[in-house]
Amino acid sequence: MDSESFECFDLEKAVRQIAQALGVRVEQVRSTVELLDAGNTIPFIARYRKEATQGLDEIILRGIEDALSDARELAQRKTTILKTIDQQGLLTPELRSRIEACSNKQTLEDIYLPFKPKRRTRAMIARERGLQPLADLMLRQENLRQPVADVLKGYINPEKEVPDTAAAIQGACDIVAEQWSEDVPTRSWLTQTANESGRLVTQVKRGKAEEGKKFEMYFDYGEPLKRIPSHRLLAMKRGEDEGFLRVAVQLDDELVVGKLQGRLVHNHRFEFRQELLQTAEDCYKRLLLPAVESSIMQILKEKADEDAIRVFGQNLRELLLAPPAGPFVTIGIDPGFRTGCKLAVVDGTGKFLHHTTIYPTPPQSDIAGATAKLRELIGKFDVKLIAIGNGTASRETDAFVSQVLKAMNSTVIKATVSESGASIYSASELAGREFPDLDLTVRGAISIAHRLQDPLAELVKLDPKSIGVGQYQHDVNQTLLRKCLDREVESCVNSVGVDVNMASPSLLSHVAGIGPALAKRIVEHRDANGPFESRKQLSDVPKLGKKAFEQAAGFLRIRNGNQPLDNSSVHPESYFVVEKMAKKLNIPAKQLVGNATFAAQLKAEEFVDERVGLPTIRDILAELAKPGRDPRSEFKAATFTEGVNELEDLKPGMILEGVITNVTHFGAFVDIGVHQDGLIHISQLANQFVREPSEVVAVGDVVKVKVLEVDLARRRIAVSRKQAAE
């Protein structure tokens, strides 16, 4: 048959299944699929095609995109399997129907298993020796019409290495065992049994106890499969991957073998009954259990990966959408002891102005010299913000800066900023292009300043995995992790909007429809021709076509340009609506932009026509009232307790202020200014029951905590948020 005859993808069927799975209407899914297939991006569809999708948000749209991709992938796999089996001459109409109707990836692979090319097995060898008919006789389990010896006589053939009846029976049983192990209902039954009553057990490998001490809690551990949380599974898998643990699925073998024999051996008077009972046990231990264990572990790992990646994505989103301190002159400080503190001054647009080094910390402790330099910089550049990295010497530097500002009676705002990934950025090719003449440490100080001014604009320059807000990020599926993180970055960048005349290529590349190549061209055009004065001018950028403009324009901002709407999220395709609104009020359109009083006088329903629907009109009115509004919350800096700089300074009972740095399934980590994050266990997050820590805290939250326990030997801190509030 030709390959087209095996095409398995039915778009309309997929649309109906996706709609049912996600709990949305079929027409919403159908419209979304049409928009996606036409090359539209998710941010654009979510913001500017609400009429078509009937208001579906980004989360549901992503769900449709993923489900559609999965459906197409499954269909492609079915096509490949059908072609392979057909080439073997074994494709029957019944088998084809089973494959085409299959909706589960694992079940599909189980159906394909008997036809899958495999290494040379005992059953394969037995078939080569002519024992398949004997195996078929055993599988039918029909009482024999002649003596057993007579039946077996025909299969004895020393030339084919079947010297006696025992060898014939063994070979036939090997075939039976393999066929039983490839039976889909039997595999499904054992998988279900394992999931319901099985345990995941771990043991330390011989001679690895000392070296693998960090996995000590898993040296002799067991937990029901159906209850194991993702973070524990990933910890076990890491211990296994690093060579310290053995991880296995454990069942009550005696009980399961008995049930399996009851399922497979049904003729109590069959002459080969005893042999079949033994074969069922062999099938279980040698073939079925290892295969099912492998399948279960794969499914558990996939689920654990999904959970961990989801947490990572949530944390990254919170970090990227952390409140910006604003476009003010800022000093970034990369603290240090022996090498001193690197200071970098940047202006309100982030442009580098000056750098120097001070030595307020041991061993030099040049307080006077450091004070003079800091005061000079604050006065000379009219500094409004000071960002201090949270690495080595951070608390000592923070205390020094506090003293200087206090003595000056200064209104400069000081904040501690996470350094995670700053050193990686400093040594990157991107940093080299941005600041080719500066030392790595100065680049780090500049990055710290930028992180305070606008976290989103700076953090997009980094590989999200280096930002330090994940859980087991190196252990999970890297392709899925990258996909999730790229989506979060894209979503955050487009929800905030980007100033096209200030944005770096890194930031622009995440705007819907642009990408790295176009981002580079936009910046090159800007550098060569000066700032863009309107969104229309973006069409002058080489290779920025109509589709890219359509997708990107609404998310790009032109401040102080010719058209006030260019600094809003109103899409150029809808500017004519604003003109109609202004005409209705008998005022120039420019007066309507940013005037909530005028906007409130307009009724959305009056402007609906065949081109623009009610959801878009309402969005336009909201944007006219507050054009270009930033969805991020107001900036607030945490205040660390003076005199509490090291782990040794902590005492149980202390109430401290800190910043949430990471949220996991089992709790949240908080920076309280002692170079080691404290853990707020899920049970200590709130007075009420907490199912998911992300329900009550997020990365970047400023919280008060009470110190419960300090373990100096293992450098662990246990703190409580709920007790701090009591």
N, C-alpha and C positions, 0 to 999 in steps of 0.2 A: 504493500500500500504506500501511497505517497505521504509525505510528512503532514500535509494539510489535513488529511483525513483523521489525524490524531489530535487536532487542535481541541483543547479542553476548556479554554477560557470562555465563559458566558458572562458578559458584562452585566446584563440585566439581572441575572441570577445573583451575581456578586453584590450588586447594588442592594437588592432586597435583603440578602443575608447581613450585609454591613448595617443597614438601617435597623434590622431587628436586634443585632448584637449591641448597637450603641444606643438604642432607644430613641431614635429620631425618625422623621418621616422619609419615605422613599424618595420623594421629589427633592428633599434637601440634599440627600446623598448624591442623587443623579446630577444635580446642578453643580455640586462641589467637584465631582469627578470630571465633568465637562470643563470646568474652570482650570482644574489642575492639568488636565490633558492639553489644554490650550496654552500652557506655559506660565500660568499665573502663580505667584508665590503665596504662601499661607498668610503672612502679614497683610498683603494687599487684599486678599479675599476677605479676611476677617474685618478689615477696616472699611473697605470701599465697595464690597459686593454683598452687603447685608440683605439687599432685596432678593438676590438670587438664592442665597443660602437660608433665608428667613432667620437671620441673626445668629447663626452658629458661631461660637467663640473659637479661639485658637486651639484649645484643648480638644474639642470635638473634631475640628478640621484636621488636626494632626492624627487623631484616631482614625478618621476616614482614610487619610493618606496612607497610614501604615497598614490598615486592613486591606486596602486596595492592592498595595504592594505584595502583601502576604498571599492574597488570592491569586494574583498573577504568577507569583513564584510557585505556589502549589500546582497551578495549572500547567506551568512549564515542566515541573517535575513529573506530573502525570504523563505528559506528552513523551518525555524521554523514556519513562518506564514502559509505556505502551509500545513504542518503537523497538525498544530492546527486546521485549518478550516476543513481539511479532517476528523479529529477525531470527529468534530461536525456533520459530514455528510452533510456539506453545500458546498463542493468544486465542482463547475461546471467547465466544460472545458473552458468556456468564462472567468470565474473569474481567473482560473489558468493562462491563457494566459496574462491577464491584469497584474497579479502579476509578472510573469516571464519577461514581457517586460518593467516593470517599472525601470527607471534609477535614480529616485529621492527619497531620504530617506524619506522626509516629505510626498510626494504623496503616497509612499508605506504604511506609517502609516495611512494615510487617508483612503486608500482602506481597510485596515485591521480593521479600527475603528468599523464598525457595528458588527464584529465578536469577538471583544476583550472583555474578561471578565470584567464586570464593576460593580460598586456598584448598589444597587437597585434604579432604577429610576422611575419617574412617568409613563413613557411609559411602563416599565416592568410590573408595577402593573396593568396598563390598559390592557395589553395583557393577564395577568392572569385572568382578569375579562371578557375575551372573546370578546374584542373590536377591535382586529386586522382586521377582515373582514370589519367593518365599516370604519376603517382608510384607508384600501385599496380602498374602494369605494370613499372616499374623495380624495385620491391621484389620482385616475383615472380621476376625474372631469367630468364624463359623466352624462348627464342629466338623472334624475330618471324616471322610467317607472311607478312609483306608488307614492302616496302622501308621504311626508316626515314622517308624523306620523306613517304610516304603516311600513316604512323602520325601524324607530327607535324602534318600538314596540318589535321587536324580540331581542333587546339588553338589555331591562330593566329586571333586575334580582336582587331584594333586597338581596337575599342570597349571591350574589357576590358583594355586596355594590354598585350596580348600581340602585338606587331607582327610577330614573326618566329619562326623555329624556335629561335634562340638563347635568346630570352626564354621560350619554352615549356619548353625543357630546364632553364634556370636555375630557373624557378619550381618545376618538378617536383622538382628536386634539393634545393631549400630544404625542401620537404615531407618528402622522404626523410631529409634530415639531421635534421630535428626528430623524426621518428618513431624513427630509430635512437638519438637521444640520450635518448629516453624509454623505451627498451627496458630492462627491469629486469635481465636477464642481462648485457647489455652494460655497464650502469652498475656492476653488481657486479664484473664482470671488471676494469674500469679501476680501481675502488676498491681491489681486492685487489692489482693490479699496483703501484699507487702506494704502498700500505702496505708492500709487500715490497721495492720497489726505489727508491721516490721519496725525495727529499731536501727538507727545509724550508730555504729559503735566505732570508737577509735582506741588505738593502743600505741604506746611508744615503741619504736623499733629498738631491737637489742643494741645496747652500747651507745644509744643516742640521748639518754636521759639528761646528762650534764650539758651537752652541747645545745639541746633543744629545750632548755629550761623555760623559755618564754611561752611554750605550749604546755606547760605543766598540768593545767586543768584538764587537758585532753589525753593525758597519758593512759588513763583507764576510764573511759567515759562512754555513756550510752544515752540515747534520747529517742523517743518515738518519732518516726519519720514524719508523721502528720503534724507534729508540733514544733519542729526545729526551726528557729528563726534564721533569716538570711545571714545576719552578721556572724552567727555561730558556725553555720555551714562554711562560709568563706574563710573563717579562721582555721577550721579543720582542714579544708582543702589547701590552704597555704602551708600548714604543717606537713601535709602529705607531699606537696610539690617541693618543699625544701628538704625532704628526706628524713623527717623526724617521726612522722606518724603513719600508721596504717588505718585507712578508713574503709569500712565495709557495711553492707546492709545485712542485718542479722534477722533470721526468722526462726520460728520453732520448727526445725527441719523434720522431726518425727511426725508432728501433726500435719504439716504441709504435704509431706510425701504420702501419708495415708489418704488425704483428700485427693491428691493428684492421681493416685492409683485407682481410687473410686471413680474418678472422672474418665480415666483412659481405659481401664480394664473392666469390661462389663459382662463378659460371658464367664460365669463361675465354673462351667464344665469344659471350657476350652482346653484342649490338650497342651497348649503352650502357655497356659495361664501363669505358672510360676515364673517362666522366663520373662513374660511381659511385665509382671510385678517388679522384677529386678530391673528390667529395662526402664520402667517409669522412674525408679529411684536414680538410675544412672543418668537418665535424661534430665532430671531435676538438678542433680549436683554438678554434672559435667557441662551441660548446655543451657538449660533454661535459667537457672539462678544467675550464672555469670552474665547472661544476656540481659535479663530483666534488671539486675543490679546496675549494669552499665547504663541502661535506658533511664532508670530512676535517677541515678546520679546526674545524668545529663540534664534531665528535666528539673531536678532540684537546683542544679547549678544555674540553669537558665533563669529560673524564678528568682534565685538569690541575686543574680546579676541585675535583673530588672529592678528589684527592690533597692539595691545599692546605687544603681545608676539614677533611679528616681530621686533618692535622697541627695545624691551629688548634684543633680540638676536643680533641685529646690534650693540647696545651699548656695549654689553658684548664682542663681537668680537673685536671691536676697543680697548677696555681696555686690553684684553688678548694679542693683538698684538701690544701693546704700545712698543716703542723702549726700549730695555734694555740698561742700562748704562754700563754694561759689567762686566767681572769677575775680579773686583778689590777689594782690602781691603776696607771695608765700615763700617762706624759707623751709626747705626740706633738709632734715638732719639725718644722716646715716651714722648712728652712734658707734663708738669704739673705745677701747682702753688704750692699748699701746700705740696704735696707729692714729689715735685721735678721732674726732667727730668731723665728718665731711659735711660742709654746709653748701647748699645751692639755692640761689634766689631765682624765682621765676615770676614773670609779671602775670596780670590777670588773664591773659590769653594762653598762659603756659610757656611763653617764650623764655628761654634761659637768659639770665642777665649777668650772674656773677657766681663765683665759688671761692671758698677758702676752707681752711682747716683750723679747728680749735682743740685745745687739750685740757678740758675741765676735769677729766677723770684720771684716776691713777693709771700709770705710775707718775705721770708728770704733774697732774693736779694744778695746772696753771689757771687758777680761778680768775685772777686779775686780768691776765691777757685775754682769756676767753670771754670774760664779761665785756671788756672794752670792744672787742671785735663784734660781738653780738649786738651790743647797743648801737654801734656805728652802722651796721647793716640795717637795723630796724629803722633808724632815723633817715639814712640816706635814701632808702628805697620805699619808705612809707609802708612798711610791712604790716599786713593785717592778720596773717595766719602763720603758725609754725607747726610743721608736721614732723613728728619724731618717730623714726622706725622702732619697731618693738623687739629688735634683736639684742645682741650683746651690748651691755652698758646702757640699755634703754632707760631703766628706772633712774640710774645715776644722772644721766643726761637730762631726763625729765625734771628731776629735783633741782638741778642747776638752772635750767631755763625758768622754772617757776620762781626761783629766788631773784633772778635778773628782772623778770617782768614785774614782780612785786615791788622791787626797789625803784623801778621806773614809774610805778603806778600806771602801768600800760594797760590798754584795752585789747591788746593783741590776743587772739584766741589760740590756744595751744591744744594739740590733740595727738594721741599716739595712733600710729598707722601700721597695719600689718605689713611686714616686709616679705611675706611669702612670695617667692618667684622673682623678687627684685634683682637678686644676683644673676638669675638666669636671663632676665631681660637685659641687664647691663652688659652681658657678654654676647648678646645675640647680634645677628647680622643687622636687624632692624635698628637697634640702639647705635650700632656703628655708623649706619647711614644718617640717623638723626643727629648724633653728636660725635662726628668723626675725630675731633681734636681733643676730646675729654677722656680722662681716666675712668676706668670701670666704676670706681667708688663714687665719683662725682655723678656719673649717669644714674647710679643707684639713688643718690640724694635727690636728683631731679625727679625720678620716678616716684619717690615717696611724697614729694611736694604735689605732683600731679594727682596722686591717689587721693589726697585730701581735697583738692580743688574739684575734681570730677572723677570719682572711682571708675565709672563706666568707660570713659574715654581712655583711661590708662590701662585698665585691666584687660581690654580687648586685645592689647598687644601681646598678651601672654598665652601660652598653652594653658587652657583651663586646669589641666591636671597638676600644674605646678603652683596653683593658687592655694592649695592646702585646705580645701573644704570638703574633701571626699572621704569615703570609707572603703578601704580595700580597692582603691582605684586602679592599682596595677594587677589585681587578680581577676577583674571582671572582663567581659567581652569588650575588647578595645574598639571594635568597629561600632558597636551599639553605643558605647560610652561617647565616642567622638560625635556620633550622630546626635545624641541627646544634648551634649554640651554646645555643639554648633547651633542647634535649634534655640537653646536658651539665650545664647548670645544674640542671635538674630532677633528673637522676640523682644529682648530688653532694649536693644539699640533702636528698633523701629517704634517701640512704645514711647520712648523718650524723644526721638527725633534727633537729627544731626545738623549742626551748623555747617553748611557746605564750604564756607569760607575759612573755617578754623580747623575742621576735622582732619585727622591724620589719615593716610591710606588705610591703616588697620581698621579704623572706625568706619570709614566709608565702605569698606569691602563687605561689611555685614548689613548694609542697607539693602532692602528688598530689590532684587533685579540688577544689582551692581556687580559684586564679586571683586576679587583682587586686581584683575587686569584693568577693568574700567575705573576702579578707584585710583589706580596709579595714573591713568590718563586724565582723570578729573583734576588731580593735584598738579600734574605737569601743565595742564591748560591754565589753571589758576595762577601758578608761578610765572608762566610766560605772559599772561594777558591781564593779570590783576584780578581782584575779587569779582565774583559773579554778582551782577546787579539784579538779576531776575532768574526765576526758574527756567524761563524760556531759553536763556543763554546756555543751559546745559546741553541743548541740542547741538551746540557748536563743538562739543567734545567729540573727537574722532571715535567712531564706532559705537557711540551712545545712540542707539536707534529708538524708534517709536515705542517698542515693547519695553525696553529698559527704562525709558522716560516715564511711561505709564505706571510701571511698578514702583519706581523710586521717588517720583516727584513729591508725593504727599508726605514723605518722611524726611525730606530735606528742607532745611530752613535757610532763608536769606534775610539776615537782619539788616534793617535800615536800607532796604532796597526800594525800587520804584513802585512795587506793588505790595501793600501791607499784607495781603493774603499769602504772599510767599513766605511769611514768617508764622504761618499757622499750619494746622493739619488739614485744612480744606484743600482738596485735590484740584489742580487746575481745570480738570474736566467739569468741575462744578462752580467755577467762578461766575458763570452766567446766572446762577441761582442767586448769588449775593447781589448781583446787579439788579435782578428783579425785586429783591427784598428792599434794596435802597430806593428803587423807583417807587415802590409802594409807600415808603415813608417820606418820599420827596426830598431825599438828602443824597449827597455824593457817597458812593460806595465806601470811600476811605473813612468817612465818619462813622460808618456802621461797625467797622473792625475794632474790637476792643471796647465797645460801648454796650454794657449789659442792659442799660435802660432802654436803648433802642431795640435791642434784640428781644427783650421781654414783651415788646408791643406787637411782635409778629406771631401769627398762628401758623404752625408748621403745615397743617392740612391744606392751606391756601396755595402752597407752592408745589404740591405733588402733581406730576404730569407723567407722560409716557416714558420720559427719560430718567426721572429721579423720583425715588420712592420716599415714603415717610421716614424710615430709619436714617437715611442720608440727610434729609432736611433737618431732623432733630440734631444729628451730629454737627451739622453746619451751624445751627443756632447756638449750641453749647460752645462751639469753638469761637464764634464771633464774640460771645460774652467774655471769654478768657482765652484769647489766642495764644498758641504756643505754650500753654501751661505745662509745667513739668510734673509728671505723675509721682515723682519721688517725694518722700516726706521731708520735713524740715531737719536740718543738720543739728545733731546734739553730740557733744563730746563727753566721753566717760571721764570721771575724775578718780584717779587711783589714790589710795590712802597713803599719805606721807609716812615715811619710815618703814613701809612694808615693801621691800625691794627684792628680797630673796626668799626662797622656800623656808629657810631657817627662821625668818621673821614671822611666819604664820603661827597662830595659836588657835586651837579649837574654841569656837564661840565668837570669833571676830566677825563683824558684819562689814563686808567690803563691796565696792562697786566694781563692775567689770563689763566686758563686752563678749557676747556670744560669738565664738569663732567657728564652731562646727556643730551640726545637729545630726545625730545618728538615730538608729532604731531604739537604742537602749538609753538614750539621754542626750545631754548637750555638754559641750566643752566651753569654758569661759576663761578669758584672759583677765586675771586680777592683778597683773603687773609684777609677777615674780618669775618670769621667764619659763614658766611651766603652767599650762592650762589646768584648771580644776575641772573635775567631772561632776555635773549635776545628774545623778541617776534619774531615770524616768519617774521613779517613785518620789523624788524630791523636787519635782518641777512645779507642782501646784497642789493645793489642798484637795481638789477634786480628782477623780480618776482620769488619767491621761492615757489614751490609746496610742497616740502618735506624738512624739515630742514636738514635731513641726506644727501641731495644733496650737501650742502655747508659746513657743519661742522661735525666733528666726535668726540667722546669721546677721550680725551687726546690731542686734538689740542691746541696749544698755540695761543691765539688771543689777539688783542687789542680791548678794548671797551670804550665807552663814557658813563659816568653816566648820566642818564636822570632824575631819581626820586628816592628819598629815603624815605620810609615810616617806621619811627622808631616804631610807635605803633604796626604795624602788621609785623615788621621785614621783609620788602620786598624791593628789589632793582630792578629797571628797568634800563637796560643798552642797548646800541646800538653798534652793530659791524659796520654797514654801516656808521654811523655818525663819528665813530672813524677814518675811512679811508678817510673822506672828507677833 
